[in-house]
Amino acid sequence: MAMQWSEKYETGVVRIDDQHKRLFEWVNKLEQHVKGAQGHLDVEDLLTFLSTFTRTHFMYEEICMMQRKCPVAEVNLQAHKRLLGVIEDFRARLAAGESDREIARQLYVAAEGWLTGHICKIDTQLRHTSQETARV
């Protein structure tokens, strides 16, 4: 079932929310591929996009949290490092010859869980920080 954006995922930072929405769209496309409703998907290209996009997104989000003195900034940073490690693990498995379809399936499960869990528990803490200190 496609992931739907809702207010519960909002951080109060429009740019971050827009980036999260893009990730939701990406996960929904991945779901369609895994279910066989979408044609060929280049998993290597997908992992490259995900690695690049998340690194850029994470840097921006981490800056926002530091500037706003968000109490979960360090927890967020460590979670980001772990996810980047997971992405690199998927890339290594693909390079070692593991099935594209199996990697796509596992990537979908991991990404869906990450988005809903991480955003709701950590990223939304930005809502409770002062915007006066933000300069991003």
C-alpha positions as CSV (number, residue, x, y, z in Angstrom):
1,M,0.0,0.0,0.0
2,A,1.4,3.3,-1.0
3,M,2.8,5.6,1.7
4,Q,0.7,8.7,2.2
5,W,2.2,11.9,3.5
6,S,0.2,13.4,6.4
7,E,0.6,16.2,9.0
8,K,2.1,13.7,11.5
9,Y,5.3,13.7,9.4
10,E,5.7,17.5,9.3
11,T,8.8,19.0,10.8
12,G,7.8,22.6,10.5
13,V,10.7,23.2,8.1
14,V,9.3,23.4,4.6
15,R,12.5,22.4,2.8
16,I,12.9,19.3,4.9
17,D,9.2,18.3,4.5
18,D,9.5,18.7,0.7
19,Q,12.6,16.5,0.7
20,H,10.7,13.9,2.9
21,K,7.8,14.0,0.4
22,R,10.2,13.2,-2.4
23,L,11.5,10.2,-0.5
24,F,7.9,9.1,0.0
25,E,7.4,9.3,-3.7
26,W,10.6,7.3,-4.3
27,V,9.5,4.6,-1.8
28,N,6.1,4.3,-3.6
29,K,7.8,3.8,-6.9
30,L,10.1,1.2,-5.4
31,E,7.0,-0.6,-4.0
32,Q,5.4,-0.6,-7.5
33,H,8.5,-2.2,-8.9
34,V,8.7,-4.8,-6.1
35,K,5.0,-5.7,-6.7
36,G,5.7,-6.1,-10.4
37,A,3.4,-3.2,-11.4
38,Q,6.3,-1.2,-12.9
39,G,8.8,-2.3,-15.5
40,H,12.5,-2.6,-15.2
41,L,14.2,-0.7,-12.5
42,D,18.0,-0.2,-12.4
43,V,18.7,-1.0,-8.8
44,E,22.3,0.3,-9.0
45,D,21.0,3.7,-10.3
46,L,18.4,3.7,-7.5
47,L,21.0,3.1,-4.8
48,T,23.2,5.9,-6.3
49,F,20.2,8.3,-6.2
50,L,19.3,7.3,-2.7
51,S,22.9,7.6,-1.5
52,T,23.3,11.1,-3.0
53,F,19.9,12.4,-2.1
54,T,20.0,11.2,1.5
55,R,23.5,12.6,2.1
56,T,22.4,16.0,0.8
57,H,19.2,15.8,2.8
58,F,20.9,14.7,6.0
59,M,23.4,17.5,5.9
60,Y,20.7,20.1,5.6
61,E,18.6,18.5,8.3
62,E,21.5,18.1,10.7
63,I,22.4,21.8,10.2
64,C,18.8,22.8,11.0
65,M,18.8,20.7,14.1
66,M,22.1,22.1,15.3
67,Q,21.0,25.7,14.7
68,R,17.7,25.2,16.4
69,K,19.4,23.4,19.3
70,C,17.2,20.4,18.8
71,P,17.6,18.0,21.7
72,V,17.7,14.9,19.4
73,A,20.3,16.4,17.0
74,E,23.0,13.8,18.1
75,V,20.6,10.9,18.0
76,N,19.6,12.1,14.5
77,L,23.2,12.3,13.4
78,Q,23.9,8.7,14.6
79,A,20.7,7.4,12.9
80,H,21.8,9.0,9.6
81,K,25.2,7.4,9.8
82,R,23.6,4.0,10.4
83,L,21.3,4.4,7.4
84,L,24.1,5.4,5.1
85,G,25.9,2.3,6.2
86,V,22.8,0.2,5.3
87,I,22.7,1.8,1.8
88,E,26.4,1.0,1.3
89,D,25.7,-2.6,2.4
90,F,23.0,-2.9,-0.3
91,R,25.5,-1.5,-2.9
92,A,28.1,-4.0,-1.8
93,R,25.6,-6.9,-2.0
94,L,24.5,-5.8,-5.5
95,A,28.2,-5.6,-6.6
96,A,28.7,-9.1,-5.3
97,G,26.0,-10.4,-7.6
98,E,23.0,-10.6,-5.3
99,S,19.6,-10.5,-7.1
100,D,18.3,-7.1,-8.1
101,R,14.8,-8.1,-7.2
102,E,15.7,-9.3,-3.8
103,I,17.8,-6.2,-3.0
104,A,14.9,-4.0,-4.2
105,R,12.4,-5.9,-2.0
106,Q,14.7,-5.6,1.1
107,L,15.4,-2.0,0.3
108,Y,11.7,-1.2,0.1
109,V,11.1,-2.8,3.5
110,A,14.1,-0.9,5.1
111,A,13.2,2.4,3.5
112,E,9.5,2.3,4.4
113,G,10.3,1.5,8.0
114,W,13.0,4.2,8.2
115,L,10.8,6.9,6.8
116,T,7.8,6.3,9.0
117,G,9.8,5.5,12.2
118,H,12.6,8.0,11.9
119,I,10.5,11.0,10.7
120,C,7.8,10.5,13.4
121,K,10.2,9.8,16.3
122,I,13.2,12.1,15.5
123,D,12.7,14.6,12.7
124,T,9.4,15.9,13.9
125,Q,11.2,17.1,17.1
126,L,12.1,20.1,14.9
127,R,8.5,21.3,15.4
128,H,9.3,22.0,19.0
129,T,12.4,24.1,18.5
130,S,12.8,27.8,18.1
131,Q,12.8,29.1,14.5
132,E,14.3,32.3,15.7
133,T,17.8,30.7,16.0
134,A,17.5,29.1,12.5
135,R,19.5,30.6,9.7
136,V,19.2,27.9,7.1
